[in-house]
Amino acid sequence: MDFALFTLLGLAVAFGHLWLPGEHRVGPASAFTLGVTGAWGGATVAGAFVPGMLSSLSSGLATAGSLAGAVGAIAFMEVVTDRYLRHHPDEATRAPW
């Protein structure tokens, strides 16, 4: 059941990111993917610091790590994409085909 919670947290963070006002460099599909994988990764990393990792995934620490991982993954990719497009402005307006 904990992985379902981590998945829902990742999806909720992605929805929150898409509903924020302003320009977004990360699209909806990427936001959902980054949110879910960041949530799972954050929970796994947070649980790794506690002995008996599989039993610690049901702890509050893993839930907090899940939330931090989802937010961190989306924010990191936003910053990386923004930096790239600032140095390559022609890529932002180029057609994808």
Secondary structure, 3 states (H helix, E strand, C coil): CHHHHHHHHHHHHHHHHHHCCCCCCCCHHHHHHHHHHHHHHHHHHHHHCCCCHHHHCCCHHHHHHHHHHHHHHHHHHHHHHHHHHHHCHHHHHCCCC
